[in-house]
């Protein structure tokens, strides 16, 4: 892990709002709601600092409610006292959305984990927001189901945070985002009553309203605090196949994707991309060897999941042969067993950690039309020249999500100024988005206007006023009143 840089976000200047400051009587009131053991006023660094150690707040109070009613009571008090609140789940985000900017109270949802109910027939899960994603996966597995999202942070991220950030991940091409799977939410509002809203019905089909629960998916805790979730889970596959392809043409990567959607169709579950620089980083920093004897500029990790091993293997083997015979790929392998498959996925999942050994990482998460997906990487390499140790691109090619990463030995203001806002302007000029799945938070707040119509931003503010009249929820972030 690299050390916290006080200079990194020197361009991100926020002025503290005129919120009230916490006093002893507030602490006493919170203790009456959640109990003394669930009010923390010391040893708060882990809550005040994001996991990348890029942002650090100065909260002096962390609350750990155990029920939705307790969350409601907390927000009611904060509304009347005009105290700012930051909702925090697993604190695994990458844009500083779940840590304070100043001295906001931190409301952790990690103890909201009382209710868990799975309808085996419909595949609809109802649960509280404090369950860890990997824990839900483990509880669903014996019942024949899996979670529709799979993230690198699954061992520590919470499902409520996944919903609040509209998490994507490697299964997006098969199951879509949280918007595709969330059927209903229980949400606590920061209004005069701490209103608990029940949004959606938990039905697969319900056209009796405006589907208002979707407003809270991806809202980064700025409209309300998600306390309960009703969502679809997916049948657990009984046949999983993984393959690795290498090619020296990005145009061929796009052709392979088109062919995969056709020839693998109903079993295609992941389509990941890693460039040669990513593999070089994995070798140099983690001593992980590339899976192919032939070195390729572009590499694809493709997974299928289905229910018929013989049928699926025939499809996958045929697809691999097709790509090689038609020279779409110069080399490729099909994992023969779980050990080999796990190694292929280890390469993809270790890429983020491998970068950190270089010193400092400038992380970027953007969406682009596929014809521009890798062009940005080449443009940034040329722009930086020898000022960076490496410029690499890996990500979810199946949905156009590129993770462009730049490393330097230590934080460099010169490099930062060359990258931002250049990258964001370039992306939006090409019809892309400055945030594919990581959100806006503090990091991208200064650039929220890029690619957005002014009227849309104004409408977002009006919506926040409806749900959060005093603007006390997660201030200074995506939507600022």
C-alpha positions as a Python dict, from the first residue, in 0.01 Angstrom:
ca = {
    (1, 'X'): (0, 0, 0),
    (2, 'X'): (126, 346, -77),
    (3, 'X'): (117, 617, 186),
    (4, 'X'): (-146, 885, 211),
    (5, 'X'): (-56, 1180, -10),
    (6, 'X'): (-164, 1520, 114),
    (7, 'X'): (-82, 1666, -225),
    (8, 'X'): (-266, 1420, -443),
    (9, 'X'): (-599, 1592, -437),
    (10, 'X'): (-476, 1942, -367),
    (11, 'X'): (-690, 2051, -660),
    (12, 'X'): (-999, 1919, -481),
    (13, 'X'): (-1084, 2204, -251),
    (14, 'X'): (-1400, 2185, -45),
    (15, 'X'): (-1538, 2439, 197),
    (16, 'X'): (-1705, 2302, 509),
    (17, 'X'): (-2080, 2361, 506),
    (18, 'X'): (-2248, 2536, 797),
    (19, 'X'): (-2351, 2206, 954),
    (20, 'X'): (-2370, 2182, 1332),
    (21, 'X'): (-2076, 2038, 1521),
    (22, 'X'): (-2107, 1729, 1736),
    (23, 'X'): (-2148, 1789, 2111),
    (24, 'X'): (-2163, 1559, 2413),
    (25, 'X'): (-2543, 1561, 2422),
    (26, 'X'): (-2546, 1418, 2067),
    (27, 'X'): (-2324, 1131, 2176),
    (28, 'X'): (-2551, 1063, 2472),
    (29, 'X'): (-2855, 1060, 2244),
    (30, 'X'): (-2690, 823, 1997),
    (31, 'X'): (-2597, 590, 2284),
    (32, 'X'): (-2962, 582, 2387),
    (33, 'X'): (-3051, 469, 2033),
    (34, 'X'): (-2784, 207, 1955),
    (35, 'X'): (-2617, 141, 2292),
    (36, 'X'): (-2279, 262, 2413),
    (37, 'X'): (-2100, -32, 2253),
    (38, 'X'): (-2216, 84, 1910),
    (39, 'X'): (-2095, 442, 1940),
    (40, 'X'): (-1722, 476, 1869),
    (41, 'X'): (-1532, 795, 1949),
    (42, 'X'): (-1173, 664, 1951),
    (43, 'X'): (-948, 467, 1713),
    (44, 'X'): (-1139, 585, 1408),
    (45, 'X'): (-861, 591, 1145),
    (46, 'X'): (-992, 282, 963),
    (47, 'X'): (-1328, 453, 922),
    (48, 'X'): (-1185, 795, 832),
    (49, 'X'): (-947, 667, 563),
    (50, 'X'): (-1036, 496, 236),
    (51, 'X'): (-863, 165, 157),
    (52, 'X'): (-644, 327, -110),
    (53, 'X'): (-526, 576, 156),
    (54, 'X'): (-596, 864, -79),
    (55, 'X'): (-864, 1038, 132),
    (56, 'X'): (-881, 1105, 504),
    (57, 'X'): (-1161, 1270, 701),
    (58, 'X'): (-1179, 1390, 1060),
    (59, 'X'): (-1493, 1231, 1198),
    (60, 'X'): (-1499, 1198, 1576),
    (61, 'X'): (-1797, 963, 1590),
    (62, 'X'): (-1885, 632, 1423),
    (63, 'X'): (-2231, 484, 1474),
    (64, 'X'): (-2306, 114, 1419),
    (65, 'X'): (-2684, 66, 1419),
    (66, 'X'): (-2822, -288, 1414),
    (67, 'X'): (-3171, -224, 1278),
    (68, 'X'): (-3341, -4, 1021),
    (69, 'X'): (-3537, 159, 1302),
    (70, 'X'): (-3213, 267, 1467),
    (71, 'X'): (-3091, 416, 1139),
    (72, 'X'): (-3420, 604, 1116),
    (73, 'X'): (-3385, 743, 1468),
    (74, 'X'): (-3027, 854, 1401),
    (75, 'X'): (-3122, 1038, 1082),
    (76, 'X'): (-3420, 1201, 1252),
    (77, 'X'): (-3190, 1341, 1521),
    (78, 'X'): (-2929, 1453, 1265),
    (79, 'X'): (-3199, 1630, 1062),
    (80, 'X'): (-3316, 1834, 1360),
    (81, 'X'): (-2960, 1905, 1476),
    (82, 'X'): (-2833, 1974, 1121),
    (83, 'X'): (-2551, 1721, 1158),
    (84, 'X'): (-2388, 1587, 842),
    (85, 'X'): (-2370, 1207, 798),
    (86, 'X'): (-2158, 980, 579),
    (87, 'X'): (-2305, 632, 516),
    (88, 'X'): (-2029, 371, 506),
    (89, 'X'): (-2046, 5, 405),
    (90, 'X'): (-1728, -196, 349),
    (91, 'X'): (-1525, 118, 266),
    (92, 'X'): (-1374, -51, -40),
    (93, 'X'): (-1453, 229, -286),
    (94, 'X'): (-1196, 402, -504),
    (95, 'X'): (-1328, 758, -528),
    (96, 'X'): (-1354, 869, -165),
    (97, 'X'): (-1733, 843, -153),
    (98, 'X'): (-1761, 662, 181),
    (99, 'X'): (-1525, 866, 400),
    (100, 'X'): (-1581, 1213, 545),
    (101, 'X'): (-1438, 1526, 389),
    (102, 'X'): (-1448, 1711, 721),
    (103, 'X'): (-1600, 1603, 1052),
    (104, 'X'): (-1920, 1434, 933),
    (105, 'X'): (-2063, 1154, 1149),
    (106, 'X'): (-1994, 810, 1001),
    (107, 'X'): (-2290, 573, 999),
    (108, 'X'): (-2162, 223, 937),
    (109, 'X'): (-2410, -35, 803),
    (110, 'X'): (-2185, -330, 892),
    (111, 'X'): (-2415, -451, 1173),
    (112, 'X'): (-2735, -441, 967),
    (113, 'X'): (-2744, -816, 914),
    (114, 'X'): (-3049, -962, 1086),
    (115, 'X'): (-3274, -1057, 795),
    (116, 'X'): (-3194, -1314, 526),
    (117, 'X'): (-3463, -1490, 327),
    (118, 'X'): (-3433, -1670, -5),
    (119, 'X'): (-3732, -1778, -210),
    (120, 'X'): (-3603, -2099, -367),
    (121, 'X'): (-3864, -2103, -642),
    (122, 'X'): (-3833, -1746, -767),
    (123, 'X'): (-3466, -1691, -685),
    (124, 'X'): (-3546, -1367, -502),
    (125, 'X'): (-3333, -1278, -201),
    (126, 'X'): (-3443, -1042, 76),
    (127, 'X'): (-3169, -936, 315),
    (128, 'X'): (-3034, -651, 523),
    (129, 'X'): (-2767, -429, 374),
    (130, 'X'): (-2480, -526, 605),
    (131, 'X'): (-2401, -871, 465),
    (132, 'X'): (-2060, -916, 302),
    (133, 'X'): (-2089, -1008, -67),
    (134, 'X'): (-1876, -1323, -32),
    (135, 'X'): (-2079, -1427, 271),
    (136, 'X'): (-2400, -1407, 70),
    (137, 'X'): (-2235, -1615, -203),
    (138, 'X'): (-2146, -1881, 54),
    (139, 'X'): (-2497, -1886, 203),
    (140, 'X'): (-2658, -1913, -140),
    (141, 'X'): (-2433, -2189, -275),
    (142, 'X'): (-2592, -2480, -81),
    (143, 'X'): (-2931, -2362, -210),
    (144, 'X'): (-2813, -2374, -573),
    (145, 'X'): (-2772, -1999, -630),
    (146, 'X'): (-2498, -1737, -672),
    (147, 'X'): (-2488, -1360, -647),
    (148, 'X'): (-2517, -1192, -989),
    (149, 'X'): (-2214, -973, -920),
    (150, 'X'): (-1854, -1075, -850),
    (151, 'X'): (-1601, -816, -737),
    (152, 'X'): (-1236, -819, -634),
    (153, 'X'): (-1341, -674, -298),
    (154, 'X'): (-1606, -942, -237),
    (155, 'X'): (-1440, -1048, 88),
    (156, 'X'): (-1504, -710, 251),
    (157, 'X'): (-1758, -509, 48),
    (158, 'X'): (-2118, -506, 173),
    (159, 'X'): (-2426, -567, -37),
    (160, 'X'): (-2580, -233, 62),
    (161, 'X'): (-2271, -55, -66),
    (162, 'X'): (-2284, -263, -383),
    (163, 'X'): (-2635, -135, -446),
    (164, 'X'): (-2552, 224, -349),
    (165, 'X'): (-2267, 228, -599),
    (166, 'X'): (-2438, 24, -874),
    (167, 'X'): (-2154, -228, -866),
    (168, 'X'): (-2061, -397, -1193),
    (169, 'X'): (-1776, -651, -1189),
    (170, 'X'): (-1681, -948, -1403),
    (171, 'X'): (-2030, -1102, -1437),
    (172, 'X'): (-2182, -787, -1586),
    (173, 'X'): (-2192, -924, -1941),
    (174, 'X'): (-2411, -1213, -1819),
    (175, 'X'): (-2625, -1068, -1540),
    (176, 'X'): (-2597, -691, -1577),
    (177, 'X'): (-2548, -437, -1297),
    (178, 'X'): (-2742, -393, -975),
    (179, 'X'): (-3001, -202, -1179),
    (180, 'X'): (-3073, -530, -1357),
    (181, 'X'): (-3122, -726, -1037),
    (182, 'X'): (-3260, -502, -762),
    (183, 'X'): (-3638, -539, -728),
    (184, 'X'): (-3700, -335, -414),
    (185, 'X'): (-3530, -147, -133),
    (186, 'X'): (-3590, -33, 220),
    (187, 'X'): (-3439, 312, 260),
    (188, 'X'): (-3407, 549, 556),
    (189, 'X'): (-3441, 918, 469),
    (190, 'X'): (-3272, 1211, 639),
    (191, 'X'): (-3595, 1402, 692),
    (192, 'X'): (-3779, 1527, 1000),
    (193, 'X'): (-3916, 1180, 1076),
    (194, 'X'): (-3627, 964, 958),
    (195, 'X'): (-3882, 810, 723),
    (196, 'X'): (-3839, 443, 634),
    (197, 'X'): (-3946, 392, 274),
    (198, 'X'): (-4043, 58, 123),
    (199, 'X'): (-3970, 92, -249),
    (200, 'X'): (-4056, -174, -505),
    (201, 'X'): (-4246, -492, -432),
    (202, 'X'): (-3992, -768, -472),
    (203, 'X'): (-4175, -898, -780),
    (204, 'X'): (-4016, -980, -1114),
    (205, 'X'): (-4290, -781, -1284),
    (206, 'X'): (-4448, -469, -1140),
    (207, 'X'): (-4546, -179, -1366),
    (208, 'X'): (-4764, -6, -1110),
    (209, 'X'): (-4526, 284, -1042),
    (210, 'X'): (-4214, 474, -1143),
    (211, 'X'): (-3965, 210, -1016),
    (212, 'X'): (-3837, 474, -775),
    (213, 'X'): (-3605, 228, -600),
    (214, 'X'): (-3372, 264, -898),
    (215, 'X'): (-3304, 624, -795),
    (216, 'X'): (-3113, 486, -496),
    (217, 'X'): (-2908, 238, -701),
    (218, 'X'): (-2583, 423, -765),
    (219, 'X'): (-2681, 725, -554),
    (220, 'X'): (-2368, 689, -335),
    (221, 'X'): (-2566, 734, -15),
    (222, 'X'): (-2673, 1086, -104),
    (223, 'X'): (-3049, 1031, -122),
    (224, 'X'): (-3100, 789, 165),
    (225, 'X'): (-2940, 501, 352),
    (226, 'X'): (-3021, 157, 214),
    (227, 'X'): (-3114, -77, 499),
    (228, 'X'): (-3281, -367, 316),
    (229, 'X'): (-3266, -520, -31),
    (230, 'X'): (-3486, -738, -249),
    (231, 'X'): (-3298, -868, -549),
    (232, 'X'): (-3263, -1148, -799),
    (233, 'X'): (-2992, -1406, -752),
    (234, 'X'): (-2877, -1642, -1026),
    (235, 'X'): (-2887, -2023, -1052),
    (236, 'X'): (-2551, -2171, -961),
    (237, 'X'): (-2381, -2304, -1276),
    (238, 'X'): (-2272, -2667, -1272),
    (239, 'X'): (-2032, -2623, -1562),
    (240, 'X'): (-1769, -2347, -1579),
    (241, 'X'): (-1504, -2317, -1850),
    (242, 'X'): (-1223, -2062, -1876),
    (243, 'X'): (-997, -1985, -2172),
    (244, 'X'): (-718, -1739, -2248),
    (245, 'X'): (-658, -1593, -2592),
    (246, 'X'): (-375, -1374, -2717),
    (247, 'X'): (-377, -1144, -3022),
    (248, 'X'): (-177, -850, -3154),
    (249, 'X'): (-475, -663, -3298),
    (250, 'X'): (-732, -476, -3093),
    (251, 'X'): (-965, -493, -3391),
    (252, 'X'): (-946, -871, -3356),
    (253, 'X'): (-1031, -840, -2985),
    (254, 'X'): (-1355, -674, -3092),
    (255, 'X'): (-1420, -945, -3352),
    (256, 'X'): (-1360, -1215, -3091),
    (257, 'X'): (-1613, -1044, -2864),
    (258, 'X'): (-1874, -1037, -3141),
    (259, 'X'): (-1812, -1403, -3219),
    (260, 'X'): (-1825, -1497, -2849),
    (261, 'X'): (-2166, -1334, -2812),
    (262, 'X'): (-2290, -1540, -3106),
    (263, 'X'): (-2111, -1872, -3068),
    (264, 'X'): (-2107, -1891, -2687),
    (265, 'X'): (-2433, -1704, -2650),
    (266, 'X'): (-2632, -1826, -2354),
    (267, 'X'): (-2328, -1953, -2157),
    (268, 'X'): (-2095, -1653, -2196),
    (269, 'X'): (-2042, -1509, -1846),
    (270, 'X'): (-1721, -1302, -1853),
    (271, 'X'): (-1504, -1132, -2116),
    (272, 'X'): (-1198, -969, -1958),
    (273, 'X'): (-909, -779, -2114),
    (274, 'X'): (-543, -742, -2012),
    (275, 'X'): (-274, -575, -2221),
    (276, 'X'): (88, -690, -2243),
    (277, 'X'): (198, -424, -1994),
    (278, 'X'): (-36, -572, -1735),
    (279, 'X'): (127, -913, -1776),
    (280, 'X'): (472, -758, -1754),
    (281, 'X'): (370, -588, -1429),
    (282, 'X'): (238, -917, -1290),
    (283, 'X'): (568, -1087, -1369),
    (284, 'X'): (792, -811, -1236),
    (285, 'X'): (594, -731, -922),
    (286, 'X'): (421, -1059, -832),
    (287, 'X'): (636, -1317, -1017),
    (288, 'X'): (331, -1450, -1200),
    (289, 'X'): (407, -1598, -1541),
    (290, 'X'): (195, -1534, -1849),
    (291, 'X'): (-24, -1833, -1938),
    (292, 'X'): (76, -1851, -2306),
    (293, 'X'): (418, -1933, -2451),
    (294, 'X'): (359, -1674, -2720),
    (295, 'X'): (368, -1311, -2608),
    (296, 'X'): (68, -1109, -2727),
    (297, 'X'): (-4, -738, -2710),
    (298, 'X'): (-366, -800, -2611),
    (299, 'X'): (-501, -1082, -2394),
    (300, 'X'): (-855, -1201, -2332),
    (301, 'X'): (-987, -1409, -2042),
    (302, 'X'): (-1322, -1560, -2137),
    (303, 'X'): (-1550, -1760, -1909),
    (304, 'X'): (-1864, -1958, -1973),
    (305, 'X'): (-2106, -2094, -1714),
    (306, 'X'): (-2387, -2335, -1783),
    (307, 'X'): (-2555, -2657, -1677),
    (308, 'X'): (-2431, -2919, -1924),
    (309, 'X'): (-2055, -2990, -1906),
    (310, 'X'): (-2043, -3188, -2231),
    (311, 'X'): (-2243, -2931, -2425),
    (312, 'X'): (-2049, -2636, -2278),
    (313, 'X'): (-1708, -2793, -2342),
    (314, 'X'): (-1801, -2861, -2702),
    (315, 'X'): (-1901, -2498, -2750),
    (316, 'X'): (-1590, -2362, -2581),
    (317, 'X'): (-1351, -2598, -2758),
    (318, 'X'): (-1515, -2520, -3090),
    (319, 'X'): (-1492, -2147, -3024),
    (320, 'X'): (-1122, -2169, -2936),
    (321, 'X'): (-1053, -2366, -3254),
    (322, 'X'): (-1252, -2114, -3459),
    (323, 'X'): (-1048, -1821, -3323),
    (324, 'X'): (-716, -1994, -3394),
    (325, 'X'): (-809, -2132, -3736),
    (326, 'X'): (-941, -1795, -3853),
    (327, 'X'): (-635, -1616, -3710),
    (328, 'X'): (-839, -1401, -3478),
    (329, 'X'): (-609, -1521, -3200),
    (330, 'X'): (-241, -1608, -3242),
    (331, 'X'): (-245, -1840, -2941),
    (332, 'X'): (-487, -1970, -2682),
    (333, 'X'): (-549, -2228, -2411),
    (334, 'X'): (-848, -2383, -2245),
    (335, 'X'): (-817, -2449, -1871),
    (336, 'X'): (-819, -2827, -1819),
    (337, 'X'): (-918, -2815, -1454),
    (338, 'X'): (-1008, -2583, -1167),
    (339, 'X'): (-643, -2527, -1076),
    (340, 'X'): (-562, -2394, -1422),
    (341, 'X'): (-879, -2185, -1430),
    (342, 'X'): (-798, -2037, -1089),
    (343, 'X'): (-454, -1934, -1212),
    (344, 'X'): (-601, -1751, -1510),
    (345, 'X'): (-836, -1561, -1280),
    (346, 'X'): (-555, -1496, -1033),
    (347, 'X'): (-376, -1302, -1306),
    (348, 'X'): (-679, -1082, -1365),
    (349, 'X'): (-759, -1029, -997),
    (350, 'X'): (-399, -958, -892),
    (351, 'X'): (-346, -686, -1150),
    (352, 'X'): (-468, -412, -914),
    (353, 'X'): (-240, -516, -629),
    (354, 'X'): (63, -571, -855),
    (355, 'X'): (58, -206, -960),
    (356, 'X'): (103, -84, -604),
    (357, 'X'): (457, -220, -586),
    (358, 'X'): (565, 48, -834),
    (359, 'X'): (499, 323, -579),
    (360, 'X'): (207, 547, -669),
    (361, 'X'): (-96, 456, -882),
    (362, 'X'): (-323, 695, -1073),
    (363, 'X'): (-633, 481, -1117),
    (364, 'X'): (-893, 545, -1385),
    (365, 'X'): (-1229, 377, -1444),
    (366, 'X'): (-1400, 485, -1764),
    (367, 'X'): (-1649, 357, -2018),
    (368, 'X'): (-1578, 399, -2386),
    (369, 'X'): (-1723, 292, -2721),
    (370, 'X'): (-1512, -12, -2808),
    (371, 'X'): (-1344, 153, -3106),
    (372, 'X'): (-1179, 395, -2860),
    (373, 'X'): (-1128, 145, -2578),
    (374, 'X'): (-751, 107, -2618),
    (375, 'X'): (-677, 426, -2808),
    (376, 'X'): (-688, 618, -2480),
    (377, 'X'): (-403, 404, -2344),
    (378, 'X'): (-182, 485, -2642),
    (379, 'X'): (-269, 855, -2618),
    (380, 'X'): (-177, 869, -2248),
    (381, 'X'): (149, 678, -2304),
    (382, 'X'): (252, 930, -2567),
    (383, 'X'): (143, 1223, -2349),
    (384, 'X'): (347, 1110, -2048),
    (385, 'X'): (655, 980, -2226),
    (386, 'X'): (914, 868, -1970),
    (387, 'X'): (742, 1041, -1677),
    (388, 'X'): (559, 719, -1580),
    (389, 'X'): (691, 378, -1486),
    (390, 'X'): (408, 214, -1677),
    (391, 'X'): (72, 286, -1838),
    (392, 'X'): (-151, -22, -1849),
    (393, 'X'): (-508, -111, -1936),
    (394, 'X'): (-714, -401, -1810),
    (395, 'X'): (-1086, -431, -1757),
    (396, 'X'): (-1423, -557, -1866),
    (397, 'X'): (-1407, -544, -2243),
    (398, 'X'): (-1745, -712, -2267),
    (399, 'X'): (-1915, -393, -2144),
    (400, 'X'): (-1664, -128, -2253),
    (401, 'X'): (-1523, -64, -1904),
    (402, 'X'): (-1151, 21, -1913),
    (403, 'X'): (-929, 42, -1604),
    (404, 'X'): (-645, 266, -1717),
    (405, 'X'): (-366, 277, -1458),
    (406, 'X'): (-52, 489, -1450),
    (407, 'X'): (229, 437, -1199),
    (408, 'X'): (513, 656, -1077),
    (409, 'X'): (768, 604, -801),
    (410, 'X'): (591, 865, -589),
    (411, 'X'): (312, 1113, -635),
    (412, 'X'): (395, 1371, -901),
    (413, 'X'): (194, 1690, -940),
    (414, 'X'): (334, 1724, -1291),
    (415, 'X'): (197, 1383, -1391),
    (416, 'X'): (-134, 1456, -1218),
    (417, 'X'): (-173, 1780, -1412),
    (418, 'X'): (-95, 1603, -1739),
    (419, 'X'): (-361, 1342, -1668),
    (420, 'X'): (-648, 1551, -1531),
    (421, 'X'): (-878, 1680, -1661),
    (422, 'X'): (-724, 1567, -1994),
    (423, 'X'): (-840, 1204, -1957),
    (424, 'X'): (-1195, 1299, -1859),
    (425, 'X'): (-1232, 1548, -2143),
    (426, 'X'): (-1093, 1299, -2395),
    (427, 'X'): (-1330, 1027, -2277),
    (428, 'X'): (-1643, 1243, -2290),
    (429, 'X'): (-1549, 1386, -2630),
    (430, 'X'): (-1546, 1026, -2758),
    (431, 'X'): (-1894, 960, -2615),
    (432, 'X'): (-1772, 782, -2304),
    (433, 'X'): (-1827, 819, -1929),
    (434, 'X'): (-1576, 940, -1669),
    (435, 'X'): (-1698, 669, -1431),
    (436, 'X'): (-1796, 319, -1542),
    (437, 'X'): (-1840, 149, -1205),
    (438, 'X'): (-1639, 327, -934),
    (439, 'X'): (-1868, 627, -900),
    (440, 'X'): (-1798, 999, -848),
    (441, 'X'): (-1733, 1055, -477),
    (442, 'X'): (-1474, 1320, -394),
    (443, 'X'): (-1230, 1221, -667),
    (444, 'X'): (-1440, 1308, -970),
    (445, 'X'): (-1665, 1572, -819),
    (446, 'X'): (-1487, 1860, -999),
    (447, 'X'): (-1554, 1690, -1333),
    (448, 'X'): (-1916, 1579, -1282),
    (449, 'X'): (-2034, 1825, -1548),
    (450, 'X'): (-1835, 1657, -1824),
    (451, 'X'): (-2062, 1457, -2053),
    (452, 'X'): (-2374, 1565, -1862),
    (453, 'X'): (-2645, 1806, -1969),
    (454, 'X'): (-2680, 2102, -1734),
    (455, 'X'): (-3051, 2030, -1696),
    (456, 'X'): (-2978, 1674, -1579),
    (457, 'X'): (-2743, 1801, -1309),
    (458, 'X'): (-3006, 2052, -1200),
    (459, 'X'): (-3268, 1777, -1185),
    (460, 'X'): (-3037, 1565, -967),
    (461, 'X'): (-3017, 1849, -717),
    (462, 'X'): (-3394, 1883, -709),
    (463, 'X'): (-3429, 1510, -640),
    (464, 'X'): (-3177, 1531, -355),
    (465, 'X'): (-3380, 1813, -198),
    (466, 'X'): (-3689, 1590, -201),
    (467, 'X'): (-3524, 1298, -22),
    (468, 'X'): (-3262, 1487, 180),
    (469, 'X'): (-3414, 1834, 241),
    (470, 'X'): (-3125, 1975, 442),
    (471, 'X'): (-2850, 1813, 237),
    (472, 'X'): (-2692, 1637, 535),
    (473, 'X'): (-2628, 1301, 364),
    (474, 'X'): (-2276, 1256, 225),
    (475, 'X'): (-2215, 1623, 142),
    (476, 'X'): (-1940, 1747, -93),
    (477, 'X'): (-1980, 1441, -317),
    (478, 'X'): (-2167, 1359, -640),
    (479, 'X'): (-2469, 1587, -584),
    (480, 'X'): (-2397, 1911, -402),
    (481, 'X'): (-2681, 2143, -297),
}
